[in-house]
Amino acid sequence: MEAKIIWLFVFVGLYWAYCIFWGIKGALSAKTASDYFIAGRGISLWVFVLAATATSFSGWTFMGHPGLLYRDGFQYAYASFYAITIPFTGVMFLKRQWMLGKRFGFVTPGEMLAEYFKGDMIRLLVVVVALCFSIPYLGLQLRASGFLFNVLTDGLLAVNVGMWLLSAIVFIYVASGGLRAVAYVDTLQCLLLAGGIIAIGVITLNAVGGFERLNEGIAALALIDKKVTPDGYSHYLAIPGVIQFVANGPSAVGGAWTGMMVLTYMFALMGIHSAPAFTMWAFSNRSPAPFAPQQVWASSFGIGLILFVFTAFQGMGGHMLGADSAMLAAHPELVNNVLGPTLEGQGVNDLMKAAGKQGMLVPVLINLMSDSTPWLVGLLSVCALAAMQSTGAAYMSTAGGMLTRDILKHFIMPDASHATQKLWGRIGVGVIVLAALVVATFSSDALVLLGGLAVAFGFQMWPSLVSVCYVPWFTRQGITIGLFFGIIGVIFTETFGQTIAGAFDYTLPWGRWPLTMHSAFWGMLLNLSAAILISAVTQNKEAMDHRMKFHNFLREHSSLPESKRGLVPVAWIIVLVWFFFGIGPGAVIGNAIFGDPQNAATWVFGMPSIWAWQILWWALGVFMMWFLAYKMEMSTVPKREVEALVEDIGDRVGTSN
């Protein structure tokens, strides 16, 4: 057996031991349902900072993101701004949700919304969103882990075998220890995720020959690129305009990542922190103190720096290491052909013709160290595994909690004891894992289709969260029907909807991502339109008075001091300018403002203009997040202490131990 495989199993064994330890410790600590589902509202500052970061940036960040940057170039690298837009949602909602959870004893978002709107349909739709988010998202992560270990063990572990084995440990520690176990395992997973991306980036840059050599290669790559934008620029170094009026976004000229596509894709990824799982993360904290450092420093600054630098090294560096046969043929002097000895021989050499296409990039970069430092291959493999399991574990735990609290306890067993709730929570975790594994095993095509819906579904929670946290005008009927239409809108502007229509011999004329705008936008357009129209005709004074009890409480505890209220217009301007120029239509300016993409001699900073523009707006984005979280006090500890009416809303209906 090769040394790298031995080291792989050694590090996996150590990692599993750590996971099982916290599973057992979490099980011993979980005395009540709240202990199990939301860690007894006792997660500490640094545990949340690391755990929430690991949950936010999954195995996709580790495995998929560099591959798509390799395929689509810096136009896709705008997706790296999710290091800012994901926690932007947290800035908007987490503090206020924590305050409501602490005050009224909510354990799940379904409980919060049902109590606020006085209706159960919204509770059921939240569970639907949670399951539609969790199962495909989890399935994608688990299948990716099986694929990774299949590559790194040189086929010793089949993809499905590896996937089932690797997911067994996740199930054991999540089901046994609940959210507390997930949080403490996630702390290690966050460090492994970040450290692994940095290490692979450094390995790639070293193999390329340094930063200057990388930019020489990028300049040469742009000149041989046959896929060009409407302005005649290489698709690797420019976005293809503000918008393209095509029926199917992916068929846009010069690539799909127009300014509007980038903006609306960022809307979709904002759905990660508005998904029901993150409401439960908010409820699980001892105080809001961890929110600001997680959102500003760990995510926006730390992960942002990693993505815009080290992930860029991986994605673009692959072209200079033998993964691109066209580059190798045109500029052999700029290619260090470490990924394959010949164009036709063994190795990668033409990544886009390999079985896993761009998904192969990170595994083959890890494999670069097989001969010189096999132990590093094992360690980096566990880094990738940890990245893929970090998000899945949190969604398993929280979705299991919602099934138990919002379905079983509310509708079937209202007097369920804490022990019964924990038991069914564990069963719920098992059902979710099994569903994800079955879909991933027997219908990987369906998994990909469903996976495209996940984050866009999460974004559809925005109107309900805006209502609970800020705007009492929305009614139960408006929010409920709006959420339903939002889900429908997402489905029928994604490939999944096209497949459904095709089953009835009908073709949807708008295709996937119409007008180069993501399905999250189209879902929200229907969602918000329905919510506003229906709320306008269903206003009720008694219901408004009930909702105002929540808003009066929030205003008493989280309103800005008089001295800072003049900054509100400034905050609006900063946010709108950043969204427009950083990740929206104005980003097209970045194509050439710092030099002609096709002429490296004009590059002001010695790098492509688009890369320099992205780094500039990343830095400005960190400032924006600091301003909102700290200066505008959107993520700081309330100056007035929040007193709990009950520890657990279930106590109101006589839950017993």
ROBA-200740 format. One record per residue (C-alpha): residue in one letter; residue number from 1; x, y, z. Coordinates in steps of 0.5 Angstrom, whole numbers, plus 2048, in hexadecimal, padded with zeros to 3 digits. Last residue first. Example, Ala and Ser with C-alpha at 12.3 -4.5 7.8 and 13.67 -1.06 7.14 Angstrom:
<atoms>
(s 2 (81B 7FE 80E))
(a 1 (819 7F7 810))
</atoms>
This chain:
<atoms>
(n 657 (7B3 81F 83F))
(s 656 (7AC 822 83E))
(t 655 (7A9 827 839))
(g 654 (7A3 82B 83C))
(v 653 (7A1 82F 836))
(r 652 (7A4 835 838))
(d 651 (7AB 831 839))
(g 650 (7AB 830 832))
(i 649 (7AD 837 831))
(d 648 (7B4 836 834))
(e 647 (7B7 83A 839))
(v 646 (7B1 83E 83B))
(l 645 (7B0 846 83B))
(a 644 (7B7 847 83A))
(e 643 (7BA 84E 83C))
(v 642 (7BE 851 837))
(e 641 (7C3 856 83A))
(r 640 (7C3 85D 838))
(k 639 (7CA 85F 834))
(p 638 (7C9 85A 82F))
(v 637 (7CF 856 82D))
(t 636 (7D1 858 826))
(s 635 (7CF 855 81F))
(m 634 (7CB 85B 81C))
(e 633 (7CF 860 821))
(m 632 (7CF 865 81B))
(k 631 (7D7 866 81C))
(y 630 (7D8 85F 81E))
(a 629 (7D4 85A 819))
(l 628 (7D2 85F 814))
(f 627 (7D9 863 814))
(w 626 (7DD 85D 814))
(m 625 (7D9 85A 80F))
(m 624 (7DA 860 80A))
(f 623 (7E2 860 80C))
(v 622 (7E2 859 80A))
(g 621 (7DF 85A 803))
(l 620 (7E4 860 802))
(a 619 (7E9 85B 802))
(w 618 (7E5 856 7FE))
(w 617 (7E4 85C 7F9))
(l 616 (7EC 85D 7F8))
(i 615 (7ED 855 7F8))
(q 614 (7E8 855 7F2))
(w 613 (7EA 85B 7EE))
(a 612 (7F2 858 7EF))
(w 611 (7EF 851 7EC))
(i 610 (7EB 855 7E6))
(s 609 (7F1 859 7E4))
(p 608 (7F5 853 7E3))
(m 607 (7FC 853 7E7))
(g 606 (802 857 7E7))
(f 605 (7FF 85D 7EB))
(v 604 (7FE 861 7E5))
(w 603 (7FD 85C 7E0))
(t 602 (7FF 860 7DA))
(a 601 (804 85B 7D8))
(a 600 (800 855 7D9))
(n 599 (7FC 857 7D2))
(q 598 (7F5 853 7D1))
(p 597 (7F2 855 7D8))
(d 596 (7F3 85C 7D6))
(g 595 (7F5 860 7DD))
(f 594 (7F3 862 7E4))
(i 593 (7EC 864 7E1))
(a 592 (7EB 85E 7DC))
(n 591 (7E7 859 7DF))
(g 590 (7E5 85D 7E5))
(i 589 (7E0 861 7E2))
(v 588 (7DC 85B 7E1))
(a 587 (7DB 85B 7E9))
(g 586 (7D6 861 7E8))
(p 585 (7D0 85C 7E6))
(g 584 (7D1 858 7ED))
(i 583 (7D6 855 7F2))
(g 582 (7DB 85B 7F4))
(f 581 (7D8 861 7F0))
(f 580 (7D0 860 7F1))
(f 579 (7D1 85C 7F8))
(w 578 (7D6 861 7FB))
(v 577 (7D2 867 7F9))
(l 576 (7CC 864 7FC))
(v 575 (7CF 862 802))
(i 574 (7D3 869 803))
(i 573 (7CD 86D 801))
(w 572 (7C8 869 806))
(a 571 (7CE 86A 80C))
(v 570 (7CE 872 80B))
(p 569 (7C7 872 80B))
(v 568 (7C7 86F 812))
(l 567 (7CD 873 814))
(g 566 (7C8 879 817))
(r 565 (7C5 874 81C))
(k 564 (7CC 873 81F))
(s 563 (7CB 878 825))
(e 562 (7C4 876 826))
(p 561 (7C6 86F 828))
(l 560 (7C4 86A 824))
(s 559 (7BF 866 825))
(s 558 (7C0 85E 828))
(h 557 (7BD 85D 82E))
(e 556 (7B7 862 82F))
(r 555 (7B6 861 827))
(l 554 (7B6 85A 827))
(f 553 (7B1 859 82D))
(n 552 (7AC 85E 829))
(h 551 (7AD 85A 823))
(f 550 (7AB 853 826))
(k 549 (7A5 856 82A))
(m 548 (7A4 85A 823))
(r 547 (7A2 853 820))
(h 546 (79C 852 825))
(d 545 (799 859 823))
(m 544 (79A 858 81C))
(a 543 (796 851 81D))
(e 542 (790 855 820))
(k 541 (790 85B 81B))
(n 540 (790 856 815))
(q 539 (793 858 80E))
(t 538 (791 852 809))
(v 537 (791 857 803))
(a 536 (798 85A 803))
(s 535 (79B 854 806))
(i 534 (799 850 7FF))
(l 533 (79C 855 7FB))
(i 532 (7A2 856 7FF))
(a 531 (7A3 84E 800))
(a 530 (7A2 84C 7F9))
(s 529 (7A7 851 7F6))
(l 528 (7AC 84F 7FB))
(n 527 (7AB 848 7F9))
(l 526 (7AB 848 7F2))
(l 525 (7B1 84D 7F1))
(m 524 (7B4 849 7F7))
(g 523 (7B4 842 7F2))
(w 522 (7B6 846 7EC))
(f 521 (7BC 849 7F0))
(a 520 (7BE 842 7F3))
(s 519 (7BD 83F 7EC))
(h 518 (7C4 843 7EA))
(m 517 (7C3 848 7E5))
(t 516 (7C7 848 7DE))
(l 515 (7C1 84A 7DB))
(p 514 (7BD 844 7DD))
(w 513 (7C1 83F 7E2))
(r 512 (7BF 838 7DF))
(g 511 (7BA 838 7D9))
(w 510 (7B5 83E 7D7))
(p 509 (7B1 83A 7D2))
(l 508 (7AF 834 7D7))
(t 507 (7AF 82E 7D3))
(y 506 (7A9 829 7D3))
(d 505 (7A9 822 7D2))
(f 504 (7A6 821 7D9))
(a 503 (7AC 81E 7DC))
(g 502 (7B0 824 7D8))
(a 501 (7AC 829 7DD))
(i 500 (7AF 825 7E3))
(t 499 (7B6 825 7E0))
(q 498 (7B6 82C 7DE))
(g 497 (7B4 82D 7E6))
(f 496 (7BA 82A 7E8))
(t 495 (7BE 82E 7E3))
(e 494 (7BC 834 7E7))
(t 493 (7B8 83A 7E5))
(f 492 (7B2 835 7E7))
(i 491 (7B4 833 7EE))
(v 490 (7B6 83A 7F0))
(g 489 (7AF 83D 7EE))
(i 488 (7AB 837 7F2))
(i 487 (7AF 838 7F8))
(g 486 (7AE 840 7F8))
(f 485 (7A7 83F 7F7))
(f 484 (7A6 83B 7FD))
(l 483 (7AA 840 801))
(g 482 (7A5 845 7FE))
(i 481 (79F 841 800))
(t 480 (7A2 841 807))
(i 479 (7A4 848 808))
(g 478 (79E 84B 805))
(q 477 (799 847 809))
(r 476 (79D 848 810))
(t 475 (79D 84F 80F))
(f 474 (7A3 854 80D))
(w 473 (7A2 85B 810))
(p 472 (7A7 859 816))
(v 471 (7AD 85B 813))
(y 470 (7B4 85A 816))
(c 469 (7B6 853 819))
(v 468 (7B0 84F 818))
(s 467 (7AE 852 812))
(v 466 (7B5 852 80F))
(l 465 (7B6 84B 811))
(s 464 (7AF 849 80D))
(p 463 (7B1 84D 807))
(w 462 (7B8 84A 807))
(m 461 (7B6 842 808))
(q 460 (7B6 842 800))
(f 459 (7BE 842 801))
(g 458 (7BE 83B 803))
(f 457 (7BB 838 7FD))
(a 456 (7C0 83B 7F9))
(v 455 (7C5 838 7FD))
(a 454 (7C2 831 7FC))
(l 453 (7BF 831 7F5))
(g 452 (7C6 830 7F1))
(g 451 (7C7 82A 7F5))
(l 450 (7C0 827 7F3))
(l 449 (7C3 826 7EC))
(v 448 (7C9 823 7EE))
(l 447 (7C6 81E 7F3))
(a 446 (7C2 81C 7ED))
(d 445 (7C8 81B 7E9))
(s 444 (7CB 817 7EE))
(s 443 (7C5 812 7EF))
(f 442 (7C6 80C 7F2))
(t 441 (7CC 80D 7F7))
(a 440 (7CB 815 7F8))
(v 439 (7C3 814 7F9))
(v 438 (7C4 80E 7FE))
(l 437 (7C9 812 801))
(a 436 (7C5 818 802))
(a 435 (7BF 815 804))
(l 434 (7C3 810 809))
(v 433 (7C6 817 80C))
(i 432 (7C0 81A 80D))
(v 431 (7BC 814 810))
(g 430 (7C2 813 815))
(v 429 (7C2 81A 817))
(g 428 (7BA 819 819))
(i 427 (7BB 813 81D))
(r 426 (7C0 817 821))
(g 425 (7BB 81C 822))
(w 424 (7B6 817 823))
(l 423 (7BA 815 829))
(k 422 (7BC 81C 82C))
(q 421 (7B4 81D 82C))
(t 420 (7B2 817 82F))
(a 419 (7B8 819 835))
(h 418 (7B5 820 835))
(s 417 (7AE 81D 836))
(a 416 (7A9 81E 831))
(d 415 (7A2 821 833))
(p 414 (7A1 824 82C))
(m 413 (7A2 81D 829))
(i 412 (79F 81D 822))
(f 411 (79E 824 81F))
(h 410 (7A3 829 823))
(k 409 (7A8 823 826))
(l 408 (7A8 81F 820))
(i 407 (7A8 825 81A))
(d 406 (7AB 82B 81D))
(r 405 (7AF 828 823))
(t 404 (7B2 822 820))
(l 403 (7B2 823 818))
(m 402 (7B5 82A 81A))
(g 401 (7BB 827 81F))
(g 400 (7BC 822 819))
(a 399 (7BD 827 815))
(t 398 (7C2 82B 81A))
(s 397 (7C6 825 81B))
(m 396 (7C7 823 813))
(y 395 (7C8 82A 811))
(a 394 (7CE 82B 816))
(a 393 (7D1 824 814))
(g 392 (7D1 826 80D))
(t 391 (7D4 82C 80D))
(s 390 (7DA 82A 811))
(q 389 (7DB 823 80D))
(m 388 (7DD 826 807))
(a 387 (7E3 82A 80A))
(a 386 (7E5 824 80F))
(l 385 (7E6 820 809))
(a 384 (7EA 825 805))
(c 383 (7EE 826 80B))
(v 382 (7EF 81F 80C))
(s 381 (7F1 81E 805))
(l 380 (7F6 824 806))
(l 379 (7F9 81F 80C))
(g 378 (7FA 819 808))
(v 377 (7FD 81D 803))
(l 376 (802 820 807))
(w 375 (804 819 80A))
(p 374 (806 817 803))
(t 373 (80B 81D 803))
(s 372 (810 81C 7FD))
(d 371 (80C 817 7F9))
(s 370 (805 818 7FA))
(m 369 (806 820 7FA))
(l 368 (803 821 7F4))
(n 367 (7FD 81D 7F6))
(i 366 (7F9 823 7F9))
(l 365 (7F9 827 7F3))
(v 364 (7F6 821 7EF))
(p 363 (7F1 820 7F5))
(v 362 (7F0 828 7F4))
(l 361 (7EF 828 7EC))
(m 360 (7EB 822 7EB))
(g 359 (7E4 825 7EC))
(q 358 (7E6 829 7E6))
(k 357 (7E4 823 7E2))
(g 356 (7E3 81D 7E6))
(a 355 (7E3 818 7E0))
(a 354 (7E9 81C 7DD))
(k 353 (7E8 820 7D7))
(m 352 (7E8 827 7DA))
(l 351 (7EE 825 7DE))
(d 350 (7F2 824 7D8))
(n 349 (7F9 823 7DA))
(v 348 (7F7 81E 7E0))
(g 347 (7FC 818 7E0))
(q 346 (7FE 812 7DC))
(g 345 (800 814 7D5))
(e 344 (7FD 817 7CF))
(l 343 (7FF 81E 7D0))
(t 342 (805 81C 7D4))
(p 341 (808 81B 7DB))
(g 340 (802 81D 7DF))
(l 339 (800 822 7E5))
(v 338 (807 824 7E6))
(n 337 (808 828 7DF))
(n 336 (80B 82E 7E1))
(v 335 (808 832 7DC))
(l 334 (80A 839 7DA))
(e 333 (810 836 7D5))
(p 332 (80A 832 7D2))
(h 331 (806 838 7CF))
(a 330 (802 836 7CA))
(a 329 (801 82E 7CB))
(l 328 (801 82E 7D2))
(m 327 (7FC 834 7D2))
(a 326 (7F8 830 7CE))
(s 325 (7F9 82A 7D2))
(d 324 (7F6 82D 7D8))
(a 323 (7F8 829 7DF))
(g 322 (7FF 829 7DE))
(l 321 (801 82E 7E3))
(m 320 (800 835 7E0))
(h 319 (7F9 834 7DF))
(g 318 (7F8 831 7E6))
(g 317 (7FB 838 7E9))
(m 316 (7F5 83C 7E7))
(g 315 (7F0 838 7EC))
(q 314 (7F5 836 7F1))
(f 313 (7F8 83D 7F2))
(a 312 (7F2 840 7F2))
(t 311 (7F0 83C 7F8))
(f 310 (7F6 83F 7FB))
(v 309 (7F5 846 7FA))
(f 308 (7ED 848 7F9))
(l 307 (7EB 842 7FD))
(i 306 (7F0 842 803))
(l 305 (7EF 84A 804))
(g 304 (7E7 849 804))
(i 303 (7E8 843 809))
(g 302 (7EB 848 80E))
(f 301 (7E8 84F 80C))
(s 300 (7E1 84D 80B))
(s 299 (7E0 847 80F))
(a 298 (7E5 847 815))
(w 297 (7E6 84E 816))
(v 296 (7DF 852 814))
(q 295 (7DA 84C 815))
(q 294 (7DD 848 81A))
(p 293 (7DF 84E 81E))
(a 292 (7D8 851 81E))
(f 291 (7D4 84B 820))
(p 290 (7D8 848 825))
(a 289 (7D6 84E 82B))
(p 288 (7CE 84C 829))
(s 287 (7CE 848 830))
(r 286 (7CE 841 832))
(n 285 (7CD 83F 82B))
(s 284 (7C8 839 829))
(f 283 (7C2 83D 827))
(a 282 (7C7 840 821))
(w 281 (7C9 839 81F))
(m 280 (7C2 837 81F))
(t 279 (7C0 83D 81A))
(f 278 (7C6 83B 816))
(a 277 (7C3 834 814))
(p 276 (7BC 838 812))
(a 275 (7C0 83B 80C))
(s 274 (7C1 842 80C))
(h 273 (7C9 841 80D))
(i 272 (7CA 83D 807))
(g 271 (7C4 840 803))
(m 270 (7CA 846 802))
(l 269 (7CC 841 7FD))
(a 268 (7C6 842 7F9))
(f 267 (7C7 849 7F9))
(m 266 (7CE 849 7F7))
(y 265 (7CC 845 7F1))
(t 264 (7C7 84B 7F0))
(l 263 (7CD 850 7F0))
(v 262 (7D2 84C 7EC))
(m 261 (7CC 84A 7E6))
(m 260 (7CB 852 7E6))
(g 259 (7D2 853 7E5))
(t 258 (7D3 84E 7DF))
(w 257 (7D5 847 7E2))
(a 256 (7D2 843 7DC))
(g 255 (7D8 842 7D8))
(g 254 (7DB 846 7D1))
(v 253 (7D4 846 7CE))
(a 252 (7CF 843 7D3))
(s 251 (7CC 83C 7D2))
(p 250 (7CD 83B 7DA))
(g 249 (7C7 841 7DA))
(n 248 (7C2 83D 7D6))
(a 247 (7BD 842 7D3))
(v 246 (7C2 847 7D1))
(f 245 (7C2 84E 7D2))
(q 244 (7C9 84F 7D5))
(i 243 (7CA 853 7DB))
(v 242 (7D0 858 7DD))
(g 241 (7D5 855 7D9))
(p 240 (7D9 84F 7D7))
(i 239 (7DD 84F 7DE))
(a 238 (7E5 850 7DC))
(l 237 (7EC 84C 7DD))
(y 236 (7EA 845 7DC))
(h 235 (7E5 846 7D7))
(s 234 (7EA 849 7D2))
(y 233 (7E8 850 7D0))
(g 232 (7E5 852 7C9))
(d 231 (7E0 857 7CC))
(p 230 (7DA 851 7CB))
(t 229 (7DE 84D 7CF))
(v 228 (7E3 848 7CD))
(k 227 (7E4 840 7CD))
(k 226 (7EA 83E 7C8))
(d 225 (7EF 840 7CD))
(i 224 (7F6 840 7CA))
(l 223 (7F7 847 7CD))
(a 222 (7F4 846 7D3))
(l 221 (7F9 840 7D5))
(a 220 (7FF 844 7D3))
(a 219 (7FD 84A 7D9))
(i 218 (7FB 844 7DE))
(g 217 (802 841 7DD))
(e 216 (806 847 7DE))
(n 215 (801 849 7E4))
(l 214 (803 842 7E7))
(r 213 (80B 843 7E5))
(e 212 (80A 84A 7E9))
(f 211 (807 846 7EF))
(g 210 (80C 840 7F0))
(g 209 (80E 83B 7EC))
(v 208 (808 837 7EA))
(a 207 (80A 831 7EF))
(n 206 (80B 836 7F5))
(l 205 (804 83A 7F3))
(t 204 (800 833 7F3))
(i 203 (804 831 7FA))
(v 202 (802 838 7FD))
(g 201 (7FB 837 7FA))
(i 200 (7FA 830 7FD))
(a 199 (7FD 832 804))
(i 198 (7F8 838 804))
(i 197 (7F2 834 802))
(g 196 (7F4 82F 808))
(g 195 (7F5 834 80D))
(a 194 (7EE 837 80C))
(l 193 (7EA 830 80C))
(l 192 (7EF 82D 811))
(l 191 (7EE 833 816))
(c 190 (7E6 833 815))
(q 189 (7E6 82B 816))
(l 188 (7E9 82C 81D))
(t 187 (7E4 831 81F))
(d 186 (7DE 82D 81B))
(v 185 (7DF 827 820))
(y 184 (7DE 82B 826))
(a 183 (7D7 82E 822))
(v 182 (7D5 828 820))
(a 181 (7D6 824 827))
(r 180 (7D2 82A 82A))
(l 179 (7CC 82A 824))
(g 178 (7CB 822 826))
(g 177 (7CF 81E 829))
(s 176 (7CD 817 827))
(a 175 (7CA 818 821))
(v 174 (7CF 81D 81E))
(y 173 (7D5 818 821))
(i 172 (7D2 812 81E))
(f 171 (7CF 815 817))
(v 170 (7D6 818 816))
(i 169 (7DA 812 817))
(a 168 (7D5 80E 812))
(s 167 (7D6 813 80D))
(l 166 (7DD 811 80B))
(l 165 (7DB 80A 80A))
(w 164 (7D5 80B 806))
(m 163 (7D9 810 801))
(g 162 (7DF 80C 801))
(v 161 (7DB 806 7FF))
(n 160 (7D7 80A 7FA))
(v 159 (7DE 80D 7F7))
(a 158 (7E1 806 7F7))
(l 157 (7E7 806 7FB))
(l 156 (7EE 803 7F9))
(g 155 (7ED 807 7F2))
(d 154 (7F3 80B 7F3))
(t 153 (7F2 80C 7FA))
(l 152 (7F2 814 7F9))
(v 151 (7ED 813 7F3))
(n 150 (7E8 80F 7F7))
(f 149 (7E9 813 7FD))
(l 148 (7E7 819 7FA))
(f 147 (7E1 816 7F6))
(g 146 (7DF 814 7FD))
(s 145 (7E0 81A 800))
(a 144 (7DC 81E 7FA))
(r 143 (7D6 819 7FB))
(l 142 (7D5 81B 802))
(q 141 (7D6 822 801))
(l 140 (7D1 822 7FB))
(g 139 (7CC 81D 7FF))
(l 138 (7CC 822 805))
(y 137 (7CA 828 800))
(p 136 (7C5 824 7FD))
(i 135 (7C2 822 804))
(s 134 (7C3 828 808))
(f 133 (7C0 82E 803))
(c 132 (7B9 82A 801))
(l 131 (7B9 827 808))
(a 130 (7B9 82E 80B))
(v 129 (7B5 832 806))
(v 128 (7B0 82C 807))
(v 127 (7B0 82D 80F))
(v 126 (7AF 835 80E))
(l 125 (7A9 833 80A))
(l 124 (7A6 82F 80F))
(r 123 (7A7 835 815))
(i 122 (7A4 83A 810))
(m 121 (79E 836 80F))
(d 120 (79E 836 817))
(g 119 (79B 83D 818))
(k 118 (79B 842 81D))
(f 117 (7A0 846 819))
(y 116 (7A5 847 81F))
(e 115 (7A4 841 822))
(a 114 (7A4 83D 81C))
(l 113 (7AB 841 81A))
(m 112 (7AE 840 820))
(e 111 (7AC 838 821))
(g 110 (7AE 837 819))
(p 109 (7B5 83A 81B))
(t 108 (7B6 835 820))
(v 107 (7B8 835 827))
(f 106 (7B4 83B 829))
(g 105 (7B4 83D 831))
(f 104 (7B0 844 830))
(r 103 (7B6 849 832))
(k 102 (7BC 845 831))
(g 101 (7B9 843 82A))
(l 100 (7B7 84A 828))
(m 99 (7BE 84D 82A))
(w 98 (7C1 848 826))
(q 97 (7BD 849 820))
(r 96 (7BF 850 821))
(k 95 (7C6 84F 821))
(l 94 (7C6 84A 81B))
(f 93 (7C2 84E 816))
(m 92 (7C5 853 812))
(v 91 (7CD 852 814))
(g 90 (7CB 84B 813))
(t 89 (7C9 84C 80C))
(f 88 (7CF 850 80B))
(p 87 (7D3 84A 80D))
(i 86 (7D1 847 807))
(t 85 (7D3 84D 803))
(i 84 (7DA 84E 805))
(a 83 (7DD 847 804))
(y 82 (7D8 846 7FE))
(f 81 (7DD 84B 7FB))
(s 80 (7E1 845 7F8))
(a 79 (7DB 845 7F3))
(y 78 (7DE 84B 7F0))
(a 77 (7E4 845 7EE))
(y 76 (7DF 843 7E8))
(q 75 (7E1 849 7E4))
(f 74 (7E8 847 7E6))
(g 73 (7E9 841 7E2))
(d 72 (7E3 83C 7E0))
(r 71 (7E6 835 7E0))
(y 70 (7EC 836 7E5))
(l 69 (7E7 83B 7EA))
(l 68 (7E2 835 7E9))
(g 67 (7E7 830 7EC))
(p 66 (7EA 835 7F1))
(h 65 (7E2 835 7F4))
(g 64 (7E0 82E 7F4))
(m 63 (7E5 82B 7F9))
(f 62 (7E7 82F 7FF))
(t 61 (7E1 835 7FE))
(w 60 (7DC 82F 7FC))
(g 59 (7DE 82B 802))
(s 58 (7DB 830 806))
(f 57 (7DC 838 808))
(s 56 (7D6 83A 80C))
(t 55 (7D6 834 811))
(a 54 (7DE 835 812))
(t 53 (7DD 83C 813))
(a 52 (7D7 83A 818))
(a 51 (7DB 836 81C))
(l 50 (7E2 83A 81C))
(v 49 (7DE 840 81F))
(f 48 (7D9 83C 823))
(v 47 (7DE 838 827))
(w 46 (7E2 83F 828))
(l 45 (7DC 842 82B))
(s 44 (7D9 83D 82F))
(i 43 (7D3 838 82E))
(g 42 (7CE 838 834))
(r 41 (7C7 839 831))
(g 40 (7C6 832 834))
(a 39 (7CA 82F 82E))
(i 38 (7C5 831 829))
(f 37 (7C1 82A 827))
(y 36 (7C4 825 82D))
(d 35 (7C5 82A 833))
(s 34 (7BE 82D 831))
(a 33 (7BB 826 831))
(t 32 (7BE 825 838))
(k 31 (7C4 822 83B))
(a 30 (7C8 822 835))
(s 29 (7CF 822 839))
(l 28 (7D0 81B 838))
(a 27 (7CE 81A 831))
(g 26 (7D3 820 830))
(k 25 (7D9 81D 833))
(i 24 (7D8 816 82F))
(g 23 (7D7 81A 828))
(w 22 (7DD 81E 82A))
(f 21 (7E1 818 82B))
(i 20 (7DF 815 825))
(c 19 (7E1 81B 821))
(y 18 (7E8 81B 823))
(a 17 (7E9 814 822))
(w 16 (7E6 815 81B))
(y 15 (7EC 81A 81A))
(l 14 (7F1 815 81D))
(g 13 (7EF 810 818))
(v 12 (7EE 814 812))
(f 11 (7F5 816 814))
(v 10 (7F8 80F 814))
(f 9 (7F4 80D 80E))
(l 8 (7F7 812 809))
(w 7 (7FE 811 80C))
(i 6 (7FD 80A 80A))
(i 5 (7FA 80C 803))
(k 4 (800 811 802))
(a 3 (805 80B 804))
(e 2 (803 807 7FE))
(m 1 (800 800 800))
</atoms>
